[in-house]
Structures are given as C-alpha cells and as structure tokens.
C-alpha cells in the first residue's frame, strides 16, 4: 500500500523532521507507556473495532455517526465509556488519531498509522491493514493454542493418573507384597520407593505448583525473566521455530505497512519496536535503530541477530538496493504467515502421538512393576 505523506520527511541525520507537531508528539510518547482507565483493549476488540469502523466509513457513514454506532454496540461499561470519549473528542475538533492517542489504549504504531491515513485520505486502507494485522495475530494465537491444547491436556491427565496410581494403587499392592517374604524385583522396589516419596511429599508438590504459578505472574514482566524465558522458548525443538516465525511475520507486516506509507525507516523501526511484545525482537530493534541512525544499512544490522534468518537478510539487502522495502516486507509477511500455518499443523500432528506413547509407557511400567511379583509367586507355586 503506497501512501504518500508529504509532510513526513527525513533530515540529514535520518531522523524525522520536526515540521509537524504531531510527529513530534509521536516521538515523545515512544519513550513511555501511557495507560489510562484500566487495562488496554485486547487484540480481539481491536480487530473488531478496526474492521467495523472501516466497513462503516466505506459505506459512506460519517465518522461521528460511525462512533455512535460503535458505542451502542458495546456491552461492557468501560468499553462503552472509552468509545464515547473518543466520539466526544472527535466532535470537539480533534482528529481520530489524536482522540485515540488521548485514551492511552492504543500503541504508537496504531496511532501513527491512522494519522498517515488521515493525512493521505487513505484511512480506509489503513484500517483494513490494522484489522488484518490483528486478525492474523489472533488466528496464529488460536492455532498455537489449538495445537497445544490436546497435548497439554494429555500430559496433565497422564501426570494426574501417575500421581494417583503412585499415591493410592501402588500402596495397595505394597500391603499385599508385605504378606510374602520373598524378595521383590528391582523394578517393583524402585516403584514402591518412588510411591512413598510421592505420597509423603504430595502436599509439598501442590504448594510448589501454586508457588510457581504465583511467581510467574509476579516476575513475568521483569527484564531478566523475559530475556531467559524467551531464549528458552526459542531453543525448544520445533516449537521454538514456530514462535520465531510468528513474530517474524508480525515484524514484516508492520514494517511493510509503515514503509509503504512513506514513513522514514528510523521512525518505522521505533514504532514496530513498541508493537512487538517479544524480548528478542525488542532488543534487536533497539540495536538496529541505533545502527541505522549512525549510517549502517538495515540488512547489515539485521544479519547480526539469529532471529532473522539468511533469507530475510538477503532479500532486505536486495530491497534496499532497489528501494522496494515495502514490497519485500509484504511478501515476506505472506510467506512466513503461510509457513506458520503449516508448522502449527505439523506441531499438533507431531506432539499428539508422542504424548500418547509417553502415557502408555508410564502406565505400562507401573502395571508391570506391580504384577511382576504376582507372576513370580504364581510360577513358584506351580
């Protein structure tokens, strides 16, 4: 999408010119996280908002009436008040981008994109792109959750089954074995010892799980935790590659929209950095922003980071030479989105049989360990 915004230019230092008061305000809010009136709108609400607003504007309804319709559709008081406030600000003379900015519920990327659409007369296309961005994001999240739900449920069921067998079933067999003075097989002895350990420490195990959950929510926003947890996720076999592809597709989509709108490269990097909530990309884009500011090419700076594979770096190099960055980013977004869809399907097909086999082996080991002494007793009788 080629949107020309003539009043957004780059000066000799590659920074956006301060000829527009709005651009200055955008650059200022990049350094802080503003949030008013509680939690921000979730992705599903944003996708619905951009999609429906775009449809209403395309239908010829003016922006004031469009927001009135949106307000009437809201069921939750906080969301109704949010859209009512936006509508009042627009009526009082503010632009839509300024009204959204005041709420603190939208990212600089969204606000800046809408501002571009207003200045260029292509607001409908921008709303469509933002709706598509969130639709893809939601779709990928749902696919990943769907792919992992069954394996996770199988794993939890298996864990609970094993704990139940070790805590209640194995002790019953142990009482039977005490009536015989014969020596138990090594496997049976090991399972009985492990059963005693589980039964005597079950309450501590439950408290440990609760403590882990509480600890996670307490430190999940800490920089150190985000750094190590994201590094761990990216190293996971199969799943790590899928996660990286998801965020790489989002990066390409966001960059394609902003650069296609003639946004300066440095501003695009700054805005996308605030849009992608994944530590490796946030840190990489900080370094890339500094490198570009000091005259380094985009592909050279990206090549340092493993999260950008060789194909991306090579195509970005060609795109910089031919001045086709927006086209290449859009094509990469489509390619990686398709790859993510395929890989998530493969992940589900791979994990399901593995976990079923795992559950079968665990249960089989316990059952064999419990029945093995009985087989020995019966054979000794005959």
N, C-alpha and C positions, 0 to 999 in steps of 0.2 A: 504494500500500500504506500504510494508515494505522496505524502502530504508535504506541501511546501509552506514553511513558516518563515517569512522573510525577515521578521524581526528577531529571529534567534540565530546568531552567528557566533563564530569562534574568533577570538583575537589572536594575536601572535603567540601567546603563551598557551594556546589550546584550551583556554577557559572560556565559558560563555560570556558574552559581553553584557555589561550591566546597563544596557539601554532600555531594558524593560523591567519595570518594578516587580512584575510577577515572577520573572526568572530569578531575581534577587531573593524574593521570599522563599521560593522553592529551594534554592541553595542553602538558605538558613535552616530550614526545617529538616534538612538531611542529617544534621548533627544531633537531633534529639528525637525522642519517641513521644509524641503527643497522644494522649488518650483521655477523652472526656466522656463522662456519662456512662462509665462501666466498660464492659467488655466490647471488643470490636465485633463488627458483623462477621459471621463465619463465611466460608467460601461459598456455601450453597446459597446463602442470602444474597451475596454479591453477584453471583452468576444470574440469579433470578432478577435482581434489580437491573443490571445492565441489559439483559435480554429483553425484559418487558419495556423498559424505558426506550430502548432502540425501536421496538415494534410500534410503540405509541407515537414516537416522533416521526417515523416513516409514514405512519397512517395520516399524518397531517395535523395531529393534535398539538397544540402549543405546549411549551414546557410547563407553564403554570397548571394547566388542566391535567397534564400527564402526572405531575406530582400529587395532585389532588386525588387522582385515581389510585395511585400507589399508596397514599395514606389510608384510603378507605379499605384497601385490601389487607392491611396489617392487622394481625390478631393480638400481638403482644404490645402492651402499653409502651415499653421502651422503644421499640422499633417504630410504632406509630408516632411517638414524640420526635424521634430522630428525623423521619421524613417530613413531618410537619415543620420542624425547624428549618430544614433545607428549603422547603417551599416558601416559608416566610422570608428567608434571606434572599431568595431569588426575586420575590415580589418587591422587596425593599431596594432592589437595584444591583445586587451582587450577581456575578456570573455563576454558572453552575459549578465550575471548578473551584471558585472561591468559597461557595456555600458548602461544598463537600469538605474543603480544607478546614473550615472553621469547626466542624464536628469532631475532628481528630480520629474519625473511624476509618479513614481511607489512607492508603500508603502514598508516598510522594510519586511513585510510578503511576498510579491510577490518576491522581490529580493532574500531573503534568501531561499525561496522555490526553485527558479530557480537555485541558487548556489548549493543546495543539489542535484538537478537533474543532474547538470553538473559533479559534483564530483563522483556521483554514476553511471553515464551512463544511468540514467532513466529520462532524460529530457522530453521525450515524455509523460510519465505518469504524470509528474508534470504539464506540460502544459495542459493536459487533465483535471486534478483536478482543476487548476485555472480557466479554461474555464467553468467547471461545477459549480464552486463556483459563478462566476458572472452570469451564466445562471439562476441559481436558484434565486439569488438575484433579477435579472431583472424580472423574472417570478412572484415572490412574490410581487414586487412593482406594476407590471401591474395588478395583480389580485386584490390587495388592491385598486388601483385607479379605476379599473373597477367596483368593488363592491360599491365604494363610489360615483362614478360619477353621477349615476342616482339619488340617494337620495339627493345629494348636489344640483343638478340641479332642482329637485322638490322643495327643500327648498327655493332656491333663487327665483324661479318662484313664489312660494307662497308668499314670503316676498314682492316681487315687486308688485304682484297683490293686496295684502292687502294695501300696501302703496298707490297704485293708487286709490283703492276704497275709502280709507280714505281721500285722498287729493282732489279727483275730484267727485266721485259718491256721497259720503255722503253729501258734501256741497250742491249738487243739491237738495237732499231730504230735507236738512235743510231749504232751501229757500221756499220749498213747505209747510213745517210744520209751518213756521212763519206766514202764512196766516190764520192759525187756532189758536184760543186762548186756546184750550184745553191743559190739562196737558199731557206731553209725558210720556210713560212708562220709568221706571228706566233704563232698558237696552238700550233704544234708547238715553236717556240723556247721559249715560256713553259713548256710541259710538260717539256721536256728540262731546263731550268734548275731547275725545281721538283724533278725527279727527282734531279739532282745534289745538291740541298740535302737531300733526304730521305735519300739513300743515305749521304752523308757524315756526317749527324747522327743516324742511326738509333739508334746505341748510346746517345747522349745522351738521345734521346727515351724510350727504355726506362727509363733510370735516372730520368728526370724523372717518369714514371708511377709507378715504385716509390716515389720520394720523396714524391709526392702522397699515395699510399695510407698510407705510414708517418706522414706529417704529419697526415693526417686523424685517425687513431686516437690520435695524441699530443695533439691540441688539441680533439677533438670535445666534451669536457666543459667547456671554457673558456667563460666567460660571453660574452666578446666574439664568439667563433666561433658560439656558439648564437644570439646575437642577430642577427648578419648573415646566417647561413645560413638561419635561419627566415624572415627578411624576404625573402630571395631566393626561397625556395620559395613563399611566399605571393604573390609578384609574377609567378610563372610563369603563362602563359596556360593556361586550362583546368585544369591540374594543381593550381595554387595554390588554386583554388576548391574542388576536391575535398578537398585536405588540410585546409583550414579547416573544411569541413563534417564531416569525420571527427572532429576534436577538439571541434567544437561539439556533435555528437551525444553524445560521451562526457561532456562537461560537463553537458548536460541530464539524462542518465541518472543520473549521480552525485548531482546536486542534487535530482532527483526522489525518489531513494531516501532521502536523509538528511532532507529537509524533510518527506516523507511519514511519516517515523519520529518526527516532532516534535522533531527536533534544532534547536537555535537557529540562526538564519540565519548568524550570525557563525562559529559552530563549523563549519557546513556548508561555508562558503567556505574556511576554513582547511584542512579535511580534503581537499576536492576539489583545492585548490592542490597538495597533495602527491601526488595521484593522477594528474594530467595532466602528462605529461612533455613539454611543448612550451613553449618560452620565451615566446612572446607571451601565452599564457594564464596562465602562472605570474606574469608581471609584472603583467598586467591584474588578476588576482585579488588580488595584494598591495595594489594601489591601491584596489580595490573593498572589500577588507576594512577598510582604514583609513577610507574614506568612510562605510561602514555604521557603523563604530564611533563616528564623530562625528555620526551622525544623518542622513546622506544616504540617500535611498531607493536601492534596488538598481537600478532601471531608469535613474535619473539617472546613476549611476556607470558603468553598462554602456554608456550611449549615447556616452560619450567615445571608446570604442575601436572601431575599424573591424572588428575580428574578429567583433563582434556586429552582425548586420545589423538593419535597421529593424523587420523583422517580430518578431524576438526581443524587442527593446526594447519595442515596443508591447504585445505580449502579456504581458510581465513587468509592465508598468505596470498593465494591467487585473487581472492576477493578484494584485498587491499590494493593489489597492483592494478586491478581493473575497475576499481571503485564500484563494486557490486556487493558490498557487505550485507545490505538488507535482503537481497535475493538469496545469497548463500545461507544466511541465518534462517530464513524461512524454509528453505529446502532441507537444511539440517534438522530443523524442528519437526518437519513431516517425517523424515527418515527415522529419527530417534523415537518419535511417538509410536510409529508402527513397530519398531523393534521392541519397545516396552510392552506393547500389547502381546506380541508373540512370546517374549521371555516370561511374562507373568503366567501365561497359559502353560508354558513348559515347566515353570516352577511348581505349579499346582500338580501337574501330572507326575513330576519327579518326587515330590515330598510325600504324597499320599501312600504309594506302595512301600516306601522306605519306612514310614512310621508304622504301617500295618505289620510289616515284618518285624520291626523292633518290638511292638507289643506282643506279638506271638512268641518271640524268643524269650522275653522276660517271663511271661506266664508259663511257658513250657519249662523253663529252668526251675521255677518254684515247684511246679507239679512233679517233675521228675525227681527233684530232691526229696519231696515228701513221700512219694510212692516207692522210691528205690529201696528203703529199708523193709517195706512190706513185701516186696518181691523177694528180698533175701531171706526173710523169715519163712515165707511160703515155700521157697525152694529147699530150705534146710529141714522143714518138716517132712517133705517127701524124700 
